[in-house]
Amino acid sequence: MGMTLTEKILAKASGKINVSPGENIWVNADLLMTHDVCGPGTIGVFKREFGEDAKVWDKEKLVLIPDHYIFTKDARANRNIDILREFAREQGIKYFYDITDLSDFKANPDYKGVCHIALAQEGHTRPGEVLFGTDSHTCNAGAFGQFATGIGNTDAAFVMGTGKLLLKIPASMKFVFDGEMPPYLLAKDLILQVIGDIGVNGATYRALQIEGDAIAKMTMEERMTICNMAIEAGGKNATIAPDQTTFDYVRSRTDKPFESLYADADAEYYYVKHYDVSKLEPVVAKPHSPDNRALVRDVQDVKIDRVYIGSCTGGKTEDFYHAAQLIKGQQVKVPTYLVPATQKVYNDLFSLKIDGLTLSEIFLQAGCIEPASPSCAGCLGGPQDTFGRVNEAEVCVSTTNRNFPGRMGNKQAQIYLASPYTAAASALTGHITDPRDFM
Ligand SMILES: CC(C)[C@H](C(=O)O)[C@@H](O)C(=O)O
């Protein structure tokens, strides 16, 4: 019997000819990523179980990325980065994207920012490979045709010591997006549509295989937006088959060899769903769950207090480009926070131009708050002094991935998840707004 893309990758990574859903197999990791939130815990378990002097299985396959609680005076958050630094030094870790000068991130050439985007930009996400990460949005890298999933600290410590992990093969759900993408829709609308359709537990421990003409035409950043939120439907991982778009992105960042894998034509799926994207509309996820979907035009009376554009899901270069396209030449009516995912995205804001103006100039002329230092920032609240944290019971339209109570700080705050177009349109009016009103 044929295999899905996820099954093909996991079969290869376990040295098997065939695998099927439900089977438990030992999988070899190509890469393990951890960050400042989970790294210290993972290191603690690793040392306890493998010994104080134990060495990681491969010092070139562990990537350490401080990104979550960086620009804060919180002593425990600062200490977490120190723990990563000490471990990187002791183990001779090749890829440690350190930050020492918190007062000026630009003084830290190694510092990248949000792990999922940094992994892609630094060439660590490659077709056919297996990536484990101590973060639920590790599924982001499935956009590169790899198996990428979030794991807990204990599993990560085991991978750190052995390079392997026992995994149950997930059954695959196929989502096919065909048709011409309307100019007012972005990848975020597509994934919010899916999560609204199947629910936050609609894909629990399943692999989402994303395909179709509309996906084939998408850039890597838009593909990442879709895979990033697979976890919001409970997905174990998501995959998009690699193509020329993937190869161009990866090859411009790494010369490491990789083997692209593809689903067999006769693979079996647990579920198949087709979408005609030309018929979809801009959507939001209302408080307090990513599956609480509504058409933007049905919630236009909701007044908002602020807009947040940032995170692994919605803080990439194209996310800002799309927001800038819509905002250009107009004034925002509510405080609008801009948090580039990485140092590279930050630089893009100051070099990419639309009609002669840099994205940053467009935002500043429109009255947005100056772009912040790259990190996860207010996406998940963080210490009280975190930039963009929602400290009051405000209504926020956000390009991020989660809107659980308290997610961005205050438990009474109401977070509406939206595309960069919808976030930008809403910033211009002060209420939730369909981007078509400005197109
Ligand atoms: C802090 C980390 C464990 C968490 C995750 O795994 O997703 C965070 O990144 C998030 O987005 O909620």
PDBQT file of the ligand as one rigid body, heavy atoms in Angstrom, charges set to zero:
ROOT
HETATM    1  C1  LIG A 501       6.680  28.464  25.274  1.00  0.00    +0.000 C 
HETATM    2  C2  LIG A 501       6.347  27.341  24.343  1.00  0.00    +0.000 C 
HETATM    3  C3  LIG A 501       6.442  26.055  25.062  1.00  0.00    +0.000 C 
HETATM    4  C4  LIG A 501       4.999  27.550  23.659  1.00  0.00    +0.000 C 
HETATM    5  C5  LIG A 501       4.678  26.459  22.651  1.00  0.00    +0.000 C 
HETATM    6  O1  LIG A 501       5.103  25.321  22.716  1.00  0.00    +0.000 OA
HETATM    7  O2  LIG A 501       3.958  26.692  21.727  1.00  0.00    +0.000 OA
HETATM    8  C6  LIG A 501       4.916  28.893  22.961  1.00  0.00    +0.000 C 
HETATM    9  O3  LIG A 501       5.881  29.028  21.973  1.00  0.00    +0.000 OA
HETATM   10  C7  LIG A 501       3.540  29.158  22.418  1.00  0.00    +0.000 C 
HETATM   11  O4  LIG A 501       3.402  29.616  21.279  1.00  0.00    +0.000 OA
HETATM   12  O5  LIG A 501       2.562  28.912  23.107  1.00  0.00    +0.000 OA
ENDROOT
TORSDOF 0
